[in-house]
Amino acid sequence: MSLLGYIAKRAVYTLIVLFLLAVLNFFLFEYIPMGIIGLNISFFFPPHTAIQGSSPDAVLNRAVVQQFSLDQPWDVRFVRYIINMFTGNFGYSISQVSGRQPVWNIIATDAPNTLILLVTSTVIAIVLGALLGVISASKRGKFVDLTSLSVSIFAFSVPTFWLGLLLLYFFAIQNNWFPNSLAQALVPGQTPIPPGTLQFFQAYLWAAALPIIVLTLISFGGYQLILRNTMNDVLTEDYIMMARAKGLSERAVLYKHAFRNALLPLITTIAIAFGFILSGAVITETIFSFTGLGYATVVYIIANDYPVLQGVFFLIGIMVVGANFIADIAYGFLDPRVSY
């Protein structure tokens, strides 16, 4: 099979997984016992039930029923749901938390904060973990390897909430070096900082610093461990011994020969990490009151907001499936054997 055929095959599998994901997302909210997830049972009407009255709640209920075809049999609702999800029509929020905005507006408002936190911390963690992984593998059993390995394992094992609360208490509450929340940074007094100004940019970065540090510390160790172990296996291969016998420098052996062949397991981990970026760091965002999608997900779970949760879950699923598809394609370029 050629590389093009391999890509086409993976694309078909990806579309099938996306459809199954949409089906699971539908039945998750449609038929799970309402008491478990705390959904407001008043929004799930039996078929052909009319909602009378002209009060705001009655008008809202009728709008929700029409939006999700809740007055129709489940198969009609399923078809409407599939069309809505794959055309980006996630509907409207049904809680007062958001002022009943369109779900896309909620996602567009909270997603940038999450992307800034997660993309920045993930990139830093990958670069730091990969660098330490190569160094550890090249210095196997030596002081540098043992020290960096101990630090990475400790950081990887530390509970997120404990590390976040520790940094928040020491740096923000005790010494007031960082703001307690994003809102405090952007609204230091009675007047908020005008968006787009240099002061706004500085305040935003200052508020994001602690969450980024926490997310980086708990993540880089995993990348280091994966690359170190893979590099240790690769460095024992015959072609590495041949490269050294030819007189190539250790740097060339490590980065031009061993590193590329050790990347495949790391790519899977990176793809999963980027796939879950949009889900947000729920614990970290909550601790630092950094209003991203992770923080918003908790808020809308408490508010029993069915459309927002359904839209966010489906979008997260698309991100994960899409990231894995990109990883599969990257395999084909990094290792030609994968395409056959």
C-alpha positions as CSV (number, residue, x, y, z in Angstrom):
1,M,0.0,0.0,0.0
2,S,1.3,3.4,-1.0
3,L,1.5,6.4,1.4
4,L,-1.5,8.0,-0.3
5,G,-3.5,4.8,0.1
6,Y,-2.5,4.7,3.8
7,I,-3.7,8.3,4.3
8,A,-7.0,7.5,2.6
9,K,-7.5,4.4,4.7
10,R,-6.8,6.3,7.9
11,A,-9.2,9.1,6.8
12,V,-12.0,6.6,6.3
13,Y,-11.4,5.1,9.8
14,T,-11.4,8.6,11.2
15,L,-14.7,9.4,9.7
16,I,-16.2,6.2,11.1
17,V,-14.9,7.0,14.5
18,L,-16.3,10.5,14.4
19,F,-19.7,9.1,13.5
20,L,-19.6,6.6,16.4
21,L,-18.5,9.4,18.6
22,A,-21.5,11.5,17.6
23,V,-23.8,8.5,18.3
24,L,-22.2,8.0,21.7
25,N,-22.6,11.7,22.5
26,F,-26.2,11.6,21.6
27,F,-27.2,8.6,23.7
28,L,-25.0,9.8,26.6
29,F,-27.3,12.7,27.1
30,E,-30.5,11.1,25.8
31,Y,-30.8,8.0,27.8
32,I,-28.5,8.1,30.8
33,P,-30.5,8.3,34.0
34,M,-31.3,11.9,34.7
35,G,-30.5,11.7,38.4
36,I,-26.9,10.7,37.8
37,I,-26.0,13.7,35.7
38,G,-28.4,16.1,37.3
39,L,-30.1,17.2,34.2
40,N,-33.3,19.2,34.5
41,I,-36.0,16.7,33.8
42,S,-38.5,19.4,32.8
43,F,-36.6,19.8,29.5
44,F,-37.2,16.2,28.4
45,F,-40.8,16.0,27.3
46,P,-42.5,12.9,26.0
47,P,-43.4,13.1,22.3
48,H,-46.2,15.4,21.1
49,T,-46.5,17.1,24.5
50,A,-47.5,20.7,24.0
51,I,-46.3,23.5,26.3
52,Q,-48.9,26.1,27.0
53,G,-48.6,29.6,28.3
54,S,-46.8,32.8,27.3
55,S,-44.5,33.3,30.3
56,P,-40.7,33.6,29.6
57,D,-40.1,30.1,30.9
58,A,-42.9,28.6,28.7
59,V,-41.5,30.5,25.7
60,L,-38.0,29.2,26.5
61,N,-39.2,25.6,26.9
62,R,-41.0,25.7,23.5
63,A,-37.8,27.1,21.9
64,V,-35.7,24.3,23.5
65,V,-38.2,21.6,22.4
66,Q,-38.2,22.9,18.9
67,Q,-34.4,23.3,18.8
68,F,-33.8,19.7,19.9
69,S,-37.0,18.1,18.5
70,L,-37.9,16.9,22.0
71,D,-41.5,16.6,21.0
72,Q,-40.6,14.0,18.4
73,P,-39.6,10.3,18.6
74,W,-36.0,9.5,19.4
75,D,-35.1,8.6,15.8
76,V,-36.2,12.0,14.6
77,R,-34.2,13.7,17.4
78,F,-31.2,11.6,16.4
79,V,-31.3,12.7,12.8
80,R,-31.7,16.3,13.8
81,Y,-28.8,16.0,16.3
82,I,-26.5,14.4,13.7
83,I,-27.3,17.2,11.2
84,N,-26.8,19.9,13.9
85,M,-23.5,18.5,15.2
86,F,-21.9,18.1,11.8
87,T,-23.0,21.5,10.6
88,G,-21.7,23.2,13.8
89,N,-25.2,24.1,15.1
90,F,-24.7,23.4,18.8
91,G,-27.8,25.3,19.7
92,Y,-28.4,27.7,22.7
93,S,-27.6,27.4,26.4
94,I,-30.6,26.8,28.6
95,S,-29.2,28.1,31.8
96,Q,-29.0,31.6,33.3
97,V,-25.3,31.3,33.8
98,S,-24.6,32.3,30.2
99,G,-27.6,34.4,29.7
100,R,-28.8,31.7,27.3
101,Q,-26.3,32.5,24.6
102,P,-25.5,30.3,21.6
103,V,-23.2,27.5,22.6
104,W,-20.6,28.6,20.0
105,N,-20.5,32.0,21.7
106,I,-19.7,30.4,25.0
107,I,-17.0,28.2,23.4
108,A,-15.5,31.2,21.5
109,T,-15.4,33.2,24.7
110,D,-13.7,30.6,26.9
111,A,-11.6,28.6,24.4
112,P,-8.9,31.3,23.9
113,N,-7.9,31.3,27.6
114,T,-7.7,27.5,27.5
115,L,-5.7,27.4,24.3
116,I,-3.2,29.9,25.7
117,L,-2.7,27.9,28.9
118,L,-2.6,24.4,27.3
119,V,-0.7,25.2,24.1
120,T,2.0,27.2,25.9
121,S,2.5,24.7,28.7
122,T,2.3,21.6,26.4
123,V,4.9,23.1,23.9
124,I,7.2,24.0,26.8
125,A,6.7,20.5,28.4
126,I,7.4,18.7,25.1
127,V,10.6,20.7,24.4
128,L,11.9,20.4,28.0
129,G,10.9,16.7,28.2
130,A,12.5,15.8,24.9
131,L,15.7,17.7,25.7
132,L,16.0,16.1,29.1
133,G,15.1,12.7,27.6
134,V,17.9,12.8,25.0
135,I,20.4,14.0,27.7
136,S,19.3,11.3,30.1
137,A,19.7,8.6,27.4
138,S,23.1,9.8,26.4
139,K,24.3,9.9,30.1
140,R,22.6,6.7,31.2
141,G,23.3,5.8,34.8
142,K,25.3,8.9,35.4
143,F,24.5,11.8,37.9
144,V,22.8,13.9,35.2
145,D,20.5,11.0,34.3
146,L,19.6,10.0,37.8
147,T,19.0,13.6,39.0
148,S,16.8,14.6,36.0
149,L,15.0,11.3,36.2
150,S,14.2,11.8,39.9
151,V,13.0,15.3,39.4
152,S,10.8,14.4,36.4
153,I,9.2,11.4,38.3
154,F,8.5,13.5,41.3
155,A,7.0,16.3,39.2
156,F,4.9,13.8,37.2
157,S,3.6,12.2,40.4
158,V,2.7,15.3,42.3
159,P,-1.1,15.9,42.5
160,T,-2.1,18.8,40.4
161,F,-4.4,20.3,43.0
162,W,-1.6,20.1,45.7
163,L,1.0,21.8,43.5
164,G,-1.5,24.4,42.3
165,L,-2.7,25.3,45.8
166,L,0.9,25.4,47.1
167,L,2.0,27.9,44.4
168,L,-1.2,29.9,44.7
169,Y,-0.8,30.2,48.5
170,F,3.0,31.1,48.5
171,F,3.2,33.3,45.4
172,A,-0.2,34.9,45.2
173,I,-1.8,34.9,48.7
174,Q,1.2,35.0,51.0
175,N,3.6,37.3,49.0
176,N,1.2,38.9,46.5
177,W,3.7,38.4,43.6
178,F,1.0,37.1,41.3
179,P,-2.8,37.8,41.1
180,N,-5.2,35.3,42.7
181,S,-7.3,35.1,39.5
182,L,-7.6,36.3,35.9
183,A,-10.3,38.7,36.9
184,Q,-8.2,40.3,39.6
185,A,-5.4,40.8,37.1
186,L,-7.5,42.4,34.5
187,V,-9.6,44.4,36.9
188,P,-7.1,45.6,39.5
189,G,-9.4,48.3,40.8
190,Q,-12.9,49.6,40.0
191,T,-11.9,50.1,36.3
192,P,-10.9,47.2,34.1
193,I,-7.8,47.4,32.0
194,P,-8.6,48.3,28.4
195,P,-8.2,45.2,26.1
196,G,-5.5,45.4,23.5
197,T,-3.2,47.6,25.5
198,L,0.3,46.7,26.6
199,Q,-0.8,46.8,30.2
200,F,-3.6,44.3,29.5
201,F,-1.2,42.0,27.8
202,Q,1.2,42.1,30.7
203,A,-1.5,41.6,33.3
204,Y,-2.9,38.6,31.3
205,L,0.5,36.9,31.1
206,W,1.1,37.6,34.8
207,A,-2.1,35.8,35.6
208,A,-1.4,32.9,33.3
209,A,2.2,32.4,34.6
210,L,1.3,30.2,37.6
211,P,-1.2,27.9,35.8
212,I,1.4,27.5,32.9
213,I,4.1,26.6,35.4
214,V,1.9,24.0,37.1
215,L,0.8,22.4,33.8
216,T,4.4,22.3,32.6
217,L,5.8,20.7,35.8
218,I,3.2,18.0,35.9
219,S,3.6,17.2,32.1
220,F,7.3,17.3,31.1
221,G,8.3,14.2,33.1
222,G,6.1,12.0,31.0
223,Y,7.7,13.1,27.8
224,Q,11.1,12.7,29.2
225,L,10.5,9.2,30.5
226,I,9.0,8.0,27.1
227,L,11.8,9.5,25.0
228,R,14.6,8.3,27.4
229,N,13.4,4.7,27.4
230,T,12.9,4.7,23.7
231,M,16.3,6.3,23.1
232,N,17.9,3.7,25.3
233,D,16.5,1.0,23.0
234,V,17.5,2.7,19.8
235,L,21.0,3.4,21.0
236,T,21.7,-0.3,21.1
237,E,20.7,-0.9,17.5
238,D,23.3,-2.0,14.9
239,Y,22.9,1.1,12.7
240,I,23.8,3.3,15.7
241,M,27.0,1.3,16.3
242,M,27.7,1.6,12.6
243,A,27.3,5.4,12.7
244,R,29.7,5.7,15.6
245,A,32.2,3.4,13.8
246,K,32.1,5.7,10.8
247,G,33.4,8.5,13.0
248,L,30.2,10.6,13.3
249,S,30.1,12.9,16.3
250,E,28.0,11.9,19.3
251,R,25.7,14.9,18.6
252,A,25.0,13.7,15.1
253,V,24.4,10.1,16.3
254,L,21.9,11.3,18.9
255,Y,19.9,13.9,17.0
256,K,20.2,12.8,13.3
257,H,19.9,9.0,13.8
258,A,18.6,8.0,17.2
259,F,16.2,10.9,17.9
260,R,14.1,10.5,14.8
261,N,13.6,6.8,15.3
262,A,12.7,7.3,18.9
263,L,10.0,9.8,18.1
264,L,7.2,7.5,17.2
265,P,6.0,6.6,20.7
266,L,6.4,10.3,21.7
267,I,4.2,11.4,18.8
268,T,1.3,9.3,20.1
269,T,1.6,11.0,23.5
270,I,1.9,14.4,21.9
271,A,-1.2,13.8,19.7
272,I,-3.3,12.8,22.7
273,A,-2.0,15.8,24.7
274,F,-3.0,18.2,21.9
275,G,-6.2,16.4,21.3
276,F,-7.3,17.1,24.9
277,I,-6.1,20.7,24.8
278,L,-9.6,22.1,24.2
279,S,-11.0,20.1,27.2
280,G,-9.1,22.5,29.4
281,A,-7.2,21.9,32.6
282,V,-10.2,21.6,34.9
283,I,-8.4,21.4,38.2
284,T,-5.8,24.1,37.3
285,E,-8.2,26.5,35.8
286,T,-10.5,26.1,38.8
287,I,-7.7,26.6,41.4
288,F,-6.4,29.7,39.7
289,S,-9.9,31.0,38.7
290,F,-8.7,31.1,35.1
291,T,-11.9,31.1,33.1
292,G,-11.3,28.7,30.3
293,L,-13.3,25.8,28.9
294,G,-12.2,23.5,31.8
295,Y,-13.5,26.0,34.3
296,A,-16.7,26.6,32.2
297,T,-17.4,22.8,32.0
298,V,-17.6,22.6,35.7
299,V,-19.9,25.6,35.9
300,Y,-22.2,24.2,33.2
301,I,-22.3,20.8,34.8
302,I,-23.5,22.4,38.0
303,A,-26.0,24.5,36.0
304,N,-27.3,21.3,34.3
305,D,-26.8,22.9,30.9
306,Y,-27.4,20.1,28.5
307,P,-26.7,21.8,25.1
308,V,-23.4,23.4,26.2
309,L,-22.1,20.1,27.6
310,Q,-23.1,18.2,24.5
311,G,-21.5,20.7,22.2
312,V,-18.3,20.9,24.3
313,F,-18.0,17.1,24.6
314,F,-18.5,16.6,20.9
315,L,-15.9,19.3,20.1
316,I,-13.4,17.7,22.4
317,G,-14.0,14.3,20.7
318,I,-13.3,15.9,17.3
319,M,-10.0,17.3,18.6
320,V,-8.9,14.0,20.0
321,V,-9.8,12.0,16.9
322,G,-8.3,14.7,14.6
323,A,-5.1,14.7,16.6
324,N,-4.7,11.0,16.4
325,F,-5.3,11.1,12.6
326,I,-2.5,13.7,12.3
327,A,-0.3,11.4,14.4
328,D,-1.1,8.5,12.1
329,I,-0.1,10.6,9.1
330,A,3.1,11.7,10.8
331,Y,4.0,8.0,11.3
332,G,3.9,7.5,7.6
333,F,6.4,10.3,7.0
334,L,8.7,9.5,9.9
335,D,8.8,5.7,9.3
336,P,8.1,4.6,5.7
337,R,7.5,1.0,6.9
338,V,4.2,2.2,8.4
339,S,2.8,2.9,4.9
340,Y,3.0,-0.7,3.8
